[in-house]
Structures are given as C-alpha cells and as structure tokens.
C-alpha cells in the first residue's frame, strides 16, 4: 500500500494549482484577512503496471475545499481537504475500488507586483489517506471481500505564478 502513496502525492502536487489568494491589483486590495474557496479539477492515477490484467479507470474528478489567513501581502497559511476521487480496477473476477484523499496544512509566501502579477512558493505537511475495497473470486470460486485503509504523512511543495 505504501507504493500507492507515491502516485497520490504526485497527483496532489500536480493538481494543486489552486491559488491561495485571488489575483488583483495589489494597490487597492487589503492584504489581511481570512479566505476560503472550492476548487475542481481532475486527478490521474498511474498504477505502475500493478493491475496489468485489469481495466483501470485512470482519471477522476478532483474536489478541493481550502481556507486560510493572509497576514500581509507576502505571507499566508492555508488548510486544504482534497478528494482525488475513486479509481477502479476490474475484470470478470476482480473488482478493486481505491479512494484517495488528503488533509494538508501549508505556509505560502508570495511576491506580488504592482502590475497584478505575482509568484508564490508553498511548503506544508499533511495526512494522505488511501482506502481500498476489494472483491475477487479465488481458485475455489469463493467470493472474497475486504477493505484496507492506510494513512501516512506527506510533504506538500508548490511554486507558481498568476496574473
């Protein structure tokens, strides 16, 4: 299951394009206060050929609920709850549903310009969770069912810019 966390962290890093503050003219915007938002996107799952004989749904919708506090025009903190959706691997004898989610806390530093452009860097920690539910038929044609839930700590890093 630990091998499944690496693709999740990569998915989170690749889909973490939501910006902590709305782009605007920095001369007229107050630089202090709370903010919140909801983001939508897509997540991709690479099983590393683990489910070679199965049909795998490789893409799913992403939902991210986030909020934070901006201390000044340069620094803010943020918490985000992210669902990367449910990915399914199956054939006629096996059905595996895997759900990925993360709760992350981060610090964001940004450098805004007076022209409405800014660059930012983000660093944080969080908890990443993988839940699998499986159903398969063994050699004696018995139906085997079960589930597995694992969580682990993860780093969050990001950088970008906006206009």
JOWO-V729852 format. One record per pair of residues at least 6 apart in sequence whose C-alpha atoms are under 7 Angstrom apart, sorted by sequence separation. I is the first residue (numbers start at 1). J is the second residue. D is the distance in whole Angstrom. If there is no record, write none. Layout:
BEGIN
((I J D) (I J D))
END
This chain:
BEGIN
((70 76 4) (89 95 6) (90 96 6) (112 118 4) (137 143 5) (69 76 6) (70 77 7) (89 96 5) (111 118 5) (112 119 7) (136 143 6) (137 144 6) (69 77 6) (88 96 6) (89 97 7) (110 118 7) (111 119 5) (135 143 7) (136 144 5) (68 77 5) (69 78 7) (88 97 5) (110 119 6) (111 120 6) (135 144 6) (136 145 7) (68 78 4) (87 97 6) (88 98 6) (110 120 4) (135 145 4) (67 78 6) (68 79 6) (86 97 6) (87 98 5) (109 120 6) (110 121 6) (134 145 6) (135 146 7) (46 58 7) (67 79 6) (86 98 5) (87 99 6) (108 120 7) (109 121 5) (134 146 5) (45 58 5) (66 79 6) (67 80 7) (86 99 4) (108 121 6) (109 122 7) (133 146 6) (134 147 6) (44 58 5) (45 59 6) (66 80 4) (85 99 6) (86 100 7) (108 122 4) (133 147 4) (44 59 4) (65 80 6) (66 81 6) (85 100 6) (107 122 6) (108 123 7) (132 147 5) (133 148 7) (43 59 6) (44 60 7) (64 80 7) (65 81 5) (84 100 5) (106 122 7) (107 123 6) (132 148 5) (42 59 7) (43 60 5) (64 81 6) (65 82 6) (83 100 6) (84 101 6) (106 123 5) (107 124 6) (131 148 6) (132 149 6) (42 60 6) (43 61 6) (64 82 4) (83 101 4) (106 124 4) (131 149 4) (42 61 4) (43 62 6) (63 82 6) (64 83 6) (82 101 6) (83 102 7) (105 124 5) (106 125 6) (130 149 6) (131 150 6) (41 61 6) (42 62 5) (63 83 5) (82 102 5) (104 124 7) (105 125 6) (130 150 5) (18 39 7) (41 62 5) (62 83 6) (63 84 7) (81 102 6) (82 103 6) (104 125 6) (105 126 6) (129 150 6) (130 151 6) (40 62 6) (41 63 7) (62 84 5) (81 103 5) (104 126 4) (129 151 4) (40 63 5) (61 84 7) (62 85 6) (80 103 6) (81 104 7) (103 126 5) (104 127 6) (128 151 5) (129 152 7) (39 63 6) (40 64 6) (61 85 6) (80 104 5) (103 127 5) (127 151 7) (128 152 5) (39 64 5) (60 85 6) (79 104 6) (80 105 7) (102 127 6) (103 128 7) (127 152 6) (128 153 6) (38 64 6) (39 65 6) (60 86 7) (79 105 4) (102 128 4) (127 153 5) (128 154 6) (38 65 5) (60 87 7) (78 105 6) (79 106 6) (101 128 6) (102 129 6) (126 153 6) (127 154 6) (15 43 7) (37 65 6) (38 66 6) (78 106 5) (101 129 5) (126 154 5) (37 66 5) (58 87 7) (77 106 6) (78 107 6) (100 129 6) (101 130 7) (125 154 6) (126 155 7) (36 66 6) (37 67 6) (57 87 5) (77 107 4) (100 130 5) (125 155 5) (36 67 4) (57 88 5) (76 107 6) (77 108 6) (99 130 6) (100 131 7) (124 155 6) (125 156 6) (11 43 6) (35 67 5) (36 68 6) (56 88 6) (57 89 6) (76 108 5) (98 130 7) (99 131 5) (124 156 5) (11 44 6) (35 68 5) (56 89 4) (75 108 6) (76 109 7) (98 131 6) (99 132 6) (123 156 6) (124 157 7) (34 68 6) (35 69 6) (55 89 5) (56 90 7) (75 109 5) (98 132 4) (123 157 5) (34 69 4) (54 89 6) (55 90 5) (74 109 6) (75 110 6) (97 132 6) (98 133 7) (122 157 5) (123 158 7) (33 69 6) (34 70 6) (54 90 5) (55 91 6) (74 110 5) (96 132 7) (97 133 5) (122 158 5) (33 70 5) (54 91 5) (74 111 6) (96 133 6) (97 134 6) (121 158 6) (122 159 6) (7 45 7) (32 70 5) (33 71 7) (51 89 7) (96 134 4) (121 159 4) (7 46 6) (31 70 7) (32 71 5) (95 134 6) (96 135 6) (120 159 6) (121 160 7) (31 71 7) (32 72 5) (95 135 5) (120 160 5) (31 72 5) (43 84 6) (94 135 6) (95 136 6) (119 160 6) (120 161 6) (31 73 5) (94 136 4) (119 161 4) (93 136 5) (94 137 7) (118 161 5) (119 162 7) (93 137 5) (118 162 6) (117 162 6) (118 163 7) (117 163 4) (116 163 6) (27 114 7) (26 114 6) (25 114 7) (25 115 7) (26 116 7) (25 116 5) (8 100 7) (24 116 6) (23 116 7) (23 162 7) (23 163 6) (13 158 7))
END
